[in-house]
Amino acid sequence: MSSPKKEPRKRKNPHDMSSEELMKEINKLNSLLQDKLKIERDTDEEEYQALLRKMIGRKIRITLKDDPLYGMEAVITGPRGKSKKPMYWWFRTTTGIEAYKAKTSFKLLPIDEEEEA
């Protein structure tokens, strides 16, 4: 036996509502909005943490021409700043120099499977 279908809930016209009913509706909508924003913030944070796990510790080669560090290999140590989508990254070269560069100034080197094992 099929269950009876619910009739769609009809919204009241705001002009026909009392101030208490309007406040209840506003509070309910505000709560829904807060829940949606929390989910989006959580998703942004998860994406940011995944990006950090992907980038930190990766080897790079500096590709910026006319740079004293051109051609050197380095290891990414973290993002520069607090942006959720960082453009600049801190790194440490094999000679111990610490600096930062834009992500367009270096290329990621392939991950060595042997080193991770």
C-alpha positions as CSV (number, residue, x, y, z in Angstrom):
1,M,0.0,0.0,0.0
2,S,1.4,3.4,-0.9
3,S,1.6,6.1,1.6
4,P,-0.5,9.2,1.0
5,K,1.4,12.0,-0.7
6,K,2.0,15.1,1.3
7,E,0.6,18.2,-0.2
8,P,3.3,20.8,-0.8
9,R,3.5,23.3,2.0
10,K,2.1,26.6,1.0
11,R,4.0,29.6,2.1
12,K,2.0,32.3,3.8
13,N,2.1,35.7,2.3
14,P,4.3,37.9,4.5
15,H,1.6,40.6,4.6
16,D,-0.8,38.1,6.2
17,M,1.7,37.1,9.0
18,S,2.0,38.5,12.4
19,S,5.3,39.9,13.6
20,E,5.9,36.7,15.7
21,E,5.3,34.5,12.7
22,L,7.6,36.7,10.6
23,M,10.3,36.4,13.3
24,K,9.9,32.6,13.4
25,E,10.3,32.4,9.6
26,I,13.3,34.7,9.6
27,N,15.0,32.7,12.4
28,K,14.3,29.5,10.6
29,L,15.8,30.8,7.3
30,N,18.7,32.3,9.2
31,S,19.4,28.9,10.8
32,L,19.3,27.2,7.3
33,L,21.7,29.8,6.0
34,Q,24.2,29.4,8.9
35,D,24.1,25.6,8.3
36,K,24.9,26.1,4.6
37,L,27.7,28.5,5.3
38,K,29.2,26.1,7.9
39,I,29.2,23.3,5.3
40,E,30.9,25.6,2.8
41,R,33.6,26.7,5.3
42,D,34.3,23.1,6.3
43,T,34.7,22.1,2.6
44,D,37.0,25.0,2.0
45,E,39.1,24.0,5.0
46,E,39.3,20.4,3.9
47,E,40.4,21.5,0.4
48,Y,43.1,23.8,1.9
49,Q,44.4,21.0,4.2
50,A,44.6,18.6,1.2
51,L,46.5,21.2,-0.8
52,L,49.0,21.6,2.1
53,R,49.5,17.8,2.3
54,K,50.1,17.7,-1.4
55,M,52.6,20.6,-1.6
56,I,54.6,20.6,1.7
57,G,57.7,18.4,1.4
58,R,57.5,18.3,-2.4
59,K,60.7,18.9,-4.4
60,I,60.8,21.8,-6.9
61,R,63.1,23.2,-9.4
62,I,63.3,27.0,-9.7
63,T,62.5,28.0,-13.3
64,L,62.5,31.8,-13.1
65,K,65.1,33.2,-15.5
66,D,67.6,35.8,-14.3
67,D,67.1,34.6,-10.7
68,P,70.2,33.8,-8.7
69,L,68.5,30.5,-7.6
70,Y,67.6,29.5,-11.2
71,G,67.9,25.8,-11.7
72,M,68.3,24.9,-8.0
73,E,66.3,22.2,-6.4
74,A,64.4,22.9,-3.2
75,V,61.8,21.5,-0.9
76,I,58.5,23.4,-0.2
77,T,58.1,24.1,3.5
78,G,54.8,25.9,3.5
79,P,52.5,28.6,2.1
80,R,53.4,32.3,2.5
81,G,50.5,34.1,4.1
82,K,47.1,32.8,5.1
83,S,45.3,32.6,1.8
84,K,43.2,29.5,1.2
85,K,44.6,29.4,-2.4
86,P,48.3,30.4,-1.9
87,M,50.1,31.9,-4.8
88,Y,53.5,32.1,-3.0
89,W,55.3,29.2,-1.2
90,W,58.2,29.1,1.2
91,F,61.0,26.6,0.3
92,R,64.5,25.6,1.4
93,T,67.2,24.9,-1.2
94,T,69.7,22.1,-0.9
95,T,72.3,24.7,0.1
96,G,70.1,25.8,3.0
97,I,68.7,29.1,1.6
98,E,65.2,29.8,2.7
99,A,63.1,32.0,0.4
100,Y,59.6,32.2,-1.2
101,K,58.5,32.3,-4.8
102,A,55.3,32.5,-6.7
103,K,54.0,29.1,-7.9
104,T,54.7,30.2,-11.5
105,S,58.4,30.5,-10.6
106,F,59.0,26.8,-10.1
107,K,57.9,23.5,-11.2
108,L,57.1,20.4,-9.1
109,L,59.5,17.6,-9.6
110,P,58.1,14.0,-9.8
111,I,57.7,12.2,-6.5
112,D,60.3,9.4,-6.1
113,E,58.5,6.2,-5.1
114,E,61.6,4.8,-3.6
115,E,62.1,7.6,-1.1
116,E,58.5,7.3,0.2
117,A,58.8,3.6,0.8
